[in-house]
Amino acid sequence: MWKQLVDQWALVTGASSGIGAEFARQLAGRGMHLVLVARRKDLLDELAAELHAKHATRCEVIACDLSNQDGPQQVVLEIARRGITVELLVNNAGFGVVGEVEDAQVERLQELIRLNINAAVTLTYAFLPGMLERHHGAIINLSSLSAFQPVAYMSVYASSKAFLLHFSEALAVEVKDRGVAILAVCPGVTQTQFFDIAGAAGWLQKHASHSPERVVRSALDALGRRQVVVIGWKNYLLTLLVRIASRARVVKESMRFFRPRRKIEPKSSKLK
Ligand SMILES: NC(=O)c1ccc[n+]([C@@H]2O[C@H](COP(=O)([O-])OP(=O)(O)OC[C@H]3O[C@@H](n4cnc5c(N)ncnc54)[C@H](OP(=O)(O)O)[C@@H]3O)[C@@H](O)[C@H]2O)c1
């Protein structure tokens, strides 16, 4: 798989921070060129300069809000205009919302659905047909440990990740014998800005977590070999446990873990 991807282009969404920036770094280390997408152009430009200096990586930066209705399509058109063929798509951009029903802002939840689900589906259906035609390519979708069960106080986020898990697994078997690999990556708590943006600051300190470096290394090792990778053996055991326990019990348990410690602050997800 990796021999075929050297000197080819990878598109990474949400590349300005966290897991997405780490995907860009490790893919550059493996010899791929990169299209970096997120809203914070200054961070993408910095990363592009870093990767060019370190690995002579060719980087194209596209600043775009993928939660806008036409955002993903604009990225597709811009990539075509720049004459780039995407051989690896990493649908990583995403955010979560933790909170009680009374504190929810429905516009923010709709933004979450457009980013976590719509953008990934639009980009997949834009690039997958070309990969199938060339009999060559791969897609990585960032799902989550929360995809394996309903999660109280994170219901919309966890459902969006369950969507991505099912979407990936179903497509993966459809295209399995046609030269294209599809992988769903399911990290547990990971050391990024995610929980600050989700309105659950402090969560990261309270729970065992993995580094983005570990998440991405495991994902890239699994690509082409598996259809789903859960990061960390303890997290993997949890996915087995929720299959054995009753659904009612599992969702009730999630309340204990995810009950908000403070109210959601209604603000943009952009963090500096
Ligand atoms: N951290 C965890 O514990 C954890 C666990 C399981 C799964 N995940 C998943 O991992 C993925 C990456 O999250 P992370 O932990 O690395 O968090 P992060 O550091 O907050 O990164 C999120 C990325 O998404 C981008 N993004 C957010 N809204 C966007 C929009 N409207 N348009 C375009 N890009 C947007 C952000 O860039 P801009 O702000 O510059 O746009 C940023 O680059 C997400 O899909 C998340 O659900 C995370």
The ligand as a Gaussian input file, in Angstrom:
#p B3LYP/6-31G(d) Opt

LIG

0 1
 N       -9.351000      14.322000      20.634000
 C      -10.107000      13.256000      20.905000
 O      -10.218000      12.811000      22.079000
 C      -10.810000      12.540000      19.782000
 C      -11.316000      11.249000      20.046000
 C      -11.975000      10.563000      19.034000
 C      -12.117000      11.141000      17.781000
 N      -11.625000      12.384000      17.547000
 C      -11.826000      12.968000      16.189000
 O      -10.582000      13.349000      15.651000
 C      -10.779000      14.390000      14.695000
 C       -9.746000      15.481000      14.920000
 O       -9.988000      16.119000      16.177000
 P       -8.827000      16.598000      17.132000
 O       -8.923000      15.814000      18.378000
 O       -7.530000      16.638000      16.411000
 O       -9.344000      18.061000      17.494000
 P       -8.798000      19.506000      17.103000
 O       -7.385000      19.673000      17.524000
 O       -9.816000      20.453000      17.621000
 O       -8.825000      19.503000      15.505000
 C       -9.994000      19.680000      14.764000
 C       -9.611000      20.105000      13.360000
 O      -10.823000      20.256000      12.589000
 C      -10.787000      21.524000      11.959000
 N      -12.127000      22.080000      11.814000
 C      -13.030000      22.327000      12.799000
 N      -14.120000      22.906000      12.287000
 C      -13.898000      23.025000      10.944000
 C      -14.666000      23.550000       9.869000
 N      -15.880000      24.093000      10.076000
 N      -14.137000      23.522000       8.620000
 C      -12.908000      22.992000       8.416000
 N      -12.145000      22.477000       9.379000
 C      -12.638000      22.496000      10.639000
 C       -9.953000      22.410000      12.876000
 O       -9.353000      23.463000      12.138000
 P       -9.834000      25.006000      12.100000
 O      -10.320000      25.363000      13.477000
 O       -8.601000      25.719000      11.682000
 O      -10.893000      25.050000      11.057000
 C       -8.881000      21.427000      13.329000
 O       -7.839000      21.379000      12.392000
 C      -12.235000      14.848000      14.863000
 O      -13.017000      14.313000      13.821000
 C      -12.648000      14.258000      16.203000
 O      -14.025000      13.999000      16.261000
 C      -10.970000      13.098000      18.510000

